[in-house]
Amino acid sequence: MNPVVYIESLDQEGHGVARLDGKVVFVDGALTGEQAEISVYRRHPKYDSAQTVRILKASPYRSDPACPHFKRCGGCSLQHLEASAQVAVKQRALEENLARIGKVGADIIAPAIHGPSWGYRHRARLSVRRVDKKGGVLVGFHEKRSSFITEMDGCPVLHPRVGALIAPLRRLIARLSIVDRLPQIEAAVGDRVTALVLRVLDPPNAADEELLREFAAEHDIQFWLQPKGPDSAYPFFPPLAPQLDFRLSQFDLALPFRPTEFTQVNPGINEALVNRAMRWLAPRPGERIGDFFCGLGNFTLPIARLGAAVVGIEGNAALVARAQENARLNGLALARFEADDLFQMTPEKFAALGQFDKLLIDPPRDGAMALVKSLPPPTPDAIPGPRRIVYVSCNPATLARDAEVLCHVQGFRLKAVSVANMFPHTAHVESIAWFER
C-alpha cells in the first residue's frame, strides 16, 4: 500500500515537501496543504523523492494544466498551481532565502512584476532526436527526470510562432540526410523576425539545403546554421533578413542581438523589470553609474538615456562588442563598456574603475560575491563608494548570500525587494532588490 502524506510547503523546484516516518520527502505534483498518496521512486540518506499517485485532499489553488504534455514534459513544473499563487510562492521563497541565508529583511515588499502566463517564451532551446519507436523525429523539451525528449506537436508557453512549428519541424528534419546529426534547435523571436538556429554536426547536402529554404519561405522564419560553438552560427536562409532585436519603448531603445546571444526569454517582463530598475536607481545627469554583468546593454542603455554617465562591464567580449554597437545605434555617447572577469574582482581592481555614485548589478546564477566584497567599506577614511545599488537576481539563494555582505559588512540597508515572474509555470525565481547606504 502506498503511503499518504501531508504537504507542508513547496521547495524551490516546485516539489511538495512532506515528512514520512520523520524523513523529508519531496513530492512531484503536490501542493501545499494537500493530502496525497505517493510512490517513492528514489531514496537518499537524508531525503526521498516521490511522485503523486492520487490527491486525497486538494489545494484550493490547484489548477488543471492547460498543456496535455505537462505530466511528462520537464519544461514546466507548476502548471497545476493557479497563476497568482505561483507568484505568491516565489515571493515567499525570496523572503525566506533573504531571512535564512542573508539574515536580512526588506523595508518594503514591492508588488510582484507579472504578465501573461502563455506564449511568453521568445527564447528556447529544443532538443532533437530520431526515435523510430515513437514514429520518427521528436522535437521538444526533455521529459521530467529523464534524458528522453517529450513527444509533442506544440507548446503553449512558447511564442505562438515557435510553438506552432514543432510538428512541421519534426516532419522537415525526418527528411534531412543529417537527421541523426542535428541534436538541437535554438529559437529566438525578435520584434520583426523569428530565427531558428540548427546545431549541425555535419553540413547539410544540396537536397537538405533546398528543403530548408522551402521551409523558411513557407513559415516566414530565418534559418541559421551552427556547426560548432555559439560564435560559429551564421544566417543560412534568407541570408539577408531584418535583424533580431527587442525594444524598450519607454526609453525609445532598440537592442539588436544575434540568436545565440543572451537575452531574456520574456521581453514583456524584461521591459517591466527595466522600468522598475530605473525608478529605483533614479539615474540623474551628472552621476556616474556602474552596470556590472551588463550583457548587451539591457540596463546600461536606459541609464544613459536618462542622462547619467554609465560604465557597463561584462565578462563576455562578444557581448561587450554588441553593447558598444547598440549604444552607437541608439546615439548614446554617455555609455561606455569594458570586458572584465567580474568573478575575479578585487578591491584594487574596483578602485581602479573610479568612483561610482550608484551601481546596477545583474549577475548570473552564481551571484556577485567577489564584486560586493570589493566595494569600498563604510569608513570615514575610505574612498567614497556607491550609495545605492539595484541588484537584479535569477537565484534567490545567491542574492541572499550577497545581501548578507552588503547589509552586515558594507553598511547598506535593503530598502525594497520584489519578484519578477520571468518564467511562469516554473519554479524559477527572478527578483530585484534595492540597497541604500
Secondary structure as GFF3:
##gff-version 3
##sequence-region A 1 437
A	DSSP	beta_strand	4	6	.	.	.	ID=ss1
A	DSSP	beta_strand	9	10	.	.	.	ID=ss2
A	DSSP	beta_strand	16	20	.	.	.	ID=ss3
A	DSSP	beta_strand	23	28	.	.	.	ID=ss4
A	DSSP	beta_strand	35	43	.	.	.	ID=ss5
A	DSSP	beta_strand	47	57	.	.	.	ID=ss6
A	DSSP	alpha_helix	83	97	.	.	.	ID=ss7
A	DSSP	pi_helix	98	102	.	.	.	ID=ss8
A	DSSP	beta_strand	108	109	.	.	.	ID=ss9
A	DSSP	beta_strand	123	131	.	.	.	ID=ss10
A	DSSP	three_ten_helix	132	134	.	.	.	ID=ss11
A	DSSP	beta_strand	136	140	.	.	.	ID=ss12
A	DSSP	alpha_helix	160	163	.	.	.	ID=ss13
A	DSSP	alpha_helix	166	174	.	.	.	ID=ss14
A	DSSP	three_ten_helix	179	181	.	.	.	ID=ss15
A	DSSP	beta_strand	184	189	.	.	.	ID=ss16
A	DSSP	beta_strand	194	199	.	.	.	ID=ss17
A	DSSP	alpha_helix	206	219	.	.	.	ID=ss18
A	DSSP	beta_strand	222	226	.	.	.	ID=ss19
A	DSSP	three_ten_helix	230	232	.	.	.	ID=ss20
A	DSSP	beta_strand	234	237	.	.	.	ID=ss21
A	DSSP	beta_strand	245	248	.	.	.	ID=ss22
A	DSSP	three_ten_helix	249	251	.	.	.	ID=ss23
A	DSSP	beta_strand	253	256	.	.	.	ID=ss24
A	DSSP	alpha_helix	267	281	.	.	.	ID=ss25
A	DSSP	beta_strand	288	292	.	.	.	ID=ss26
A	DSSP	alpha_helix	300	305	.	.	.	ID=ss27
A	DSSP	beta_strand	309	314	.	.	.	ID=ss28
A	DSSP	alpha_helix	317	329	.	.	.	ID=ss29
A	DSSP	beta_strand	335	339	.	.	.	ID=ss30
A	DSSP	three_ten_helix	342	344	.	.	.	ID=ss31
A	DSSP	alpha_helix	347	352	.	.	.	ID=ss32
A	DSSP	beta_strand	358	361	.	.	.	ID=ss33
A	DSSP	alpha_helix	369	373	.	.	.	ID=ss34
A	DSSP	beta_strand	388	393	.	.	.	ID=ss35
A	DSSP	alpha_helix	396	408	.	.	.	ID=ss36
A	DSSP	beta_strand	413	420	.	.	.	ID=ss37
A	DSSP	beta_strand	430	436	.	.	.	ID=ss38
###
